[in-house]
Amino acid sequence: MDFNVKKLASDAGVFFTRAVQFTEEKLGQAEKTELDAHLENLIARGDCTKNWTEKIFRQTEVLLQPNPSARIEEFFYEKLDRKIPTRTTNGELLGQYMQDAAKDFGPGTPYGSTLITVGEYQKKLGGAEREFLQASAVCFLTPLRNFLEGDWRTISKERRLLENRRLDLDVCKARLKKAKLAEAKAALWSEEVDKAEQELRVAQTEFDRQAEVTRLLLEGISSTHVNHLRCLHEFAEAQAAYYAQCHKHMQELQKELSSANGDTFPNTFAVNASTSGISAGPSPLSGGSAPGCPEASSGPLEPVPLKIEEVKPPATGTRKAKVLYDYDAADTSELSLLADELITVYTVPGMDPDWLIGERGNQKGKVPVTYLELLS
């Protein structure tokens, strides 16, 4: 116990002398031993490497896992040396929702079968994302973390030790200077001068040794750059493979949807039209009341089935028709209409019965039957 008390007192004394030396240096009241230029450059380069590696590491974490809560959870798993549980990606979750919805809507319906197809590819995208995250963590994040938590901690420890050795050296220099001044005044060779010189030699030796150790560690930063360069290439390759795989999946999905569109979409529209009793053509309903339509009430609107048979198009020949409401053409195959104008209309073989061909001067295009009043 006595030994520990003495050691504690000794350590406290050393700490105090270092603190005094450091404070006097900051105030310009004491001289400071400067490191050689090469070592200073190595220290500056090491600090730059540490700062940018830390920023790149943190931002890569955000890129790969945008959810802060998930990043904190993964951090604690790593600190506890426990395996991080497998996390479902957003793409996989979306794909599962789509396929579950298809079961309720009916997998045999056009919408249900399409949900199954799209959901399957969303799962594939999610699986590709998981592979990319795992590859990036191994080839890029882990080496950066190892540098920050391993090599750089060792370098920082040795640099702190070098700073302490420098402070001890400057304290010894100050003591020797004071001893020599006291000797000059007393005109005697005192033991204090011998003791101060011996302490200075020991401090100089320890400082030089520690400076060499720190220099060797900092020169290893060059190999760290080479390692991080290789990791950067692997990260870029992982990204390229991930996006190429996503592009391939989406091209396959587009082909499947395109091949199914020819049958799915017409059947879907036919089913909707037959089950609802409403024409598949454009609805003339707008924000206000149209001519010939009942005024909108303030209460909830009730669906009113349109009786298409009341405005049957002529089988052959041409007829005049009066436009009931304004109509904006959806594409170049249609003809825009203005309310109350007269146009010529006729049908063509195989045409949708809800549409007619309308002519106005040199303009011609499809027009919806529900927007017209056929004249005899």
N, C-alpha and C positions, 0 to 999 in steps of 0.2 A: 504493500500500500504506500509505503514511504517513497519507493521508486517511482510509482505512478504519479504521485503528487509532484515530485521533482521534475518529472518529464513534462507534466502538464504546465508547471511554472516555466520551464525552459521553452516549451512551444509557444506559450503566451508571450514570453519576452521576445522571441524571434518574430512573431506576428506583429508585435508592437513596433519593433525597429523597422520592419519592412513597411508598415503603414506610415511611419514618420518619414522614411526615405521617399516613399511614393508621393506623399503630400508635399514635401519640400520640393520635389522635382516639378510637380504641377504648378507650384507657386514661383518657380524659378529661383529657389533658394539653395538648390543642390544640383551638382552635376550628374549627368546620366550617361552611362556607357551605351553607345550606339552599336547596333548590330551591323555587320558588314552588309554591303549593298546587295550581294547575291542572296543572302538569307532574307533580307527585307523583301526582295522581289518574289522569292519563293512563298513567303508568308502572304503577300498580297494576292498572288496567284491562287494559293490555297483557299483564301477567304472568298475570292470570286467564284471558284469552283463549288464551294460549299453552298453559297447563297443561291446560285442559279440551279444547282442540282436540286436543292430543296424546293424551289419554286416550280421547276418542271415536274418534280415528283408529285407535289400537291395538286397541280392542275391536271396531271394525268389521272390521278385518283378521281377527281371531279368528272373528267371526261368519261371514264369507265363506269363510275358509280355516282350519278348525279344526286342520289338521295343521301342527305347528310346523316340521317338516322342509321341507314344501312352501313355507311362508312364507319360510324362510331361503333356499331355492333361488331363489324369485322375487326376493328382495331382491338377491342377487348378480347375477342377470340384469339387473336395473334398473341397478345400479351399473356394470356392464360395457357398458351401452347395447346390450344384445342382446335380441332378441325372445324373450319367454317362450314356451316350447313349449306347444302345446295339450295340456291334461291331460284325460283321460277322467274324467267325473264318476262318482260311485258308482252313481247310477241307471242310467247307460248300461252300466256294467260288470255290474251285476246283470241287466239286460235281456239282455245278450249271453250270460251264463251260462245263463239260462233257455232261450234259443233253442238254444244248443249242447246242453243237456241233452235238449231235445225231439227233436233228431236221433237221439240214442241210444235214447230211449224209443219213438220212432216218432211222427212228426208226425201220422199218421192215428189214433192212439189218443186217447181222451178226455183223458188226462193230458197227452200231448204237445201236442195242439192248444191246450189251455188254457195251457200253458207258453209257447207261441209268442205267444198273444194278450197275456198278462200281460207277457211280456218286451218286446213291442213298445211297450206303454204305459210301461213303466219307462224305456225309451230316450227316449220323448217327455218324460217328467218330467226325465230327465237333461239333455236338450237345452234345456228351459225353464230349468233351473238354470244352465246355462252362459251363456245369454243374460242372465239376471239378474246373474250375477257380472260379466260384461263391462260391462253398463250401470251397475252400481253403482261399478265401478272408475273409469269415465269421469266420471260425473256427481257422485260424492261423494268417493271416496278421493283422486283426483288433485288436486282443488282444496285439500283439507285438507293434502296433502303439499306442494303448492306453497307454501302459506302458511308451513308449518313450516320448509321447506328454503330458501325464498326470502325472502319479506318479513320473517319473524321474524329470520332471520340478519342481514339488513341492519339491522334495528332494534337487535338485540343489539350489533352492531359499533359503531353510533353511540352507544349508551348507554355502552359501555365507554370510548369516546373522550370522552364527556361527563364521565365519572367522572375520567378522567385530567386533563382540563382543570380540573375543580374542585379536584383535589389540587394542580395547579400554581398555581392561583389562591391557595389557602390557604397554600402554601409562600411565595409572594411577599408575602402579607399578613404572615406571620410574620417574614420577612426585613426588611420595612419597619419593623415594630414594633421589632425588635431594633436596627436602624440608628438609629431615633429615640431609643431609650433611650441608645445609645452617644453620640449627638450631645448629648443633654441633659447627660450627665455631663462631656463634654469642652467644652461650651459653645461648640461650633464647628459650622458648617454643612459637613458632610462630603460628599464625592462619593458615598459609599455610599448616602446618603439619596436623592440624585437617581437613582442607578442603580436602587435598589429601587423607587422610585415609577414609573420608566419600565417596569420589568419587570411591575409590578402592572397598569399600564394595558394593556400588551400581553396579559397573562394574562386580564384582565377582558374584553377585546374577544373573544378566542378562546373564552372560556367562554360569553359571550352568544351568539356565532354558533353554537356547537355546541348550545347549549340550544334555539335556534330550530329548527335542523335536526331534532333529536330530537323536538321538540314536533310538527312537521309530520308526521313519520313516524308517531308514535303516534296523531295525530288520524285517520290513515288507517285505524285499526282499525275505525272506524264503517263504512266501505265494505266492510271484510272481513266484518263481521257480516252486512251485506246480501247479499253474495255467498254466504256459507255458508248463509243462510236459504233462498236460491233452490236451492242444492244439496240442502238437506234436503228440500225439497218434491219435487225430482226423485227423490231416493232413496226417499221414501215411495211415489211413483207407480210406481217400478220394482218395489217390493215388492208393491204391490197387483196390478199386472199379472201378476207371477210367480205369486202364490198363486191368482189367478183362473184362470190357465191350467192350473195343477195341478188345481184343482177341476173344471174342464171335462174334462180328461183322465180323471180318476177317475170322473166321472159316465158318460162314454162307455164306460169299461171295465166298470163295473157293469152297464150295459145289455147289453153283449155277453155277459157272464157269465150274466146272468139269462135271456137268450134261449136260451143254450146249455144251461142247467141242466136244462131239461125233458127233453132227450134224453141229455145226457152222463151225469148222475148215475145214472139207472136202468140205463142200458146198462153203466156201470162196475160197479155192484153185481151185475148179472146175470152179467157176465163173471167177476168174482171168485168168485161163488158156484158157478158151473158148473165153473170150472177148479180150485178148491180142494176141492170135495166137501164143504164145510162149510156149514151153514145160515146164511142171512143174519140170522137172529134172534139175540138176545142170548145170550152164552155163559154157562153156569152156573158156569164155573170160577172159583174165588176163591182166597184165600190158603191156606185149609185144605181138607181132604177133605170133599166133600159126601156126604150119604147116598146109597148106591148107586153111588158112584164109587170107583175104585181109589185106595188111599192113595198120596200123592205120595212118590216116592223121592228120595234125596239126589242122584242123578245128573241129567244133563240130561233135560228133558222131551221126549218124542217126540210129535209131533202124531198124534192119534187121530181119524180121520174119524167123524163121527156118521152113523148110518144112520137117516135121517128116516122111511124106510118102515116101520120097526118101531113107530112111534107115529103112524100115520096118523090124522088127524082124521076124525070122522064126516062123511059127505056131507050128511046132513040130521038134523033133530031135535036133542034135547039129551041130554047125558050128564053123569054125575058124574065128577069128576076129583080125584085127590089131588095136592096140591102137594108137590113133592120138595125144593125149595130156596126160600129167601127171595128175593124179587125186588122191587126198588124201581122204581116207574113212572118212565119217562123224561119223560113229559108227561101232560097231563090226559086224553088219549085212552086211556091204559093203566091197568091195575088192579094195585096193589101186592099181593104175595102173601106169605104166611107158611108156612113149612115145616109139613107134616103136616095142613094144613087141607083141608076138602072144599069144592069150589065146583062150580057148574053151568056147563057150557061148551057152545057150539054155533058153527056157522059161518054166514056170510052169503055170498050169491052174489058171485063175483069177488074174494073175500078172499085174501090171501097165505096159502098152505098152511102156512106156518111159524107162523101166529098163529091164535088162536081168540078168540071173545068169551066172557069169563068174567063170572059174576054171583055176588055175595055179598050177600044181602039186597037193599037198595036200591042197592047199588053195582054198576056195570057198566063194563067196559073191555076193551081187548085184552090178551091174555096170551100169552107164548111157549109153544109146544108142548113144547119141550125141558125145561121146568120142571114138567111134569105127568105123572102116571100115569093114563091113562084107565081107568075102571072099567066093567065090563060091566053 
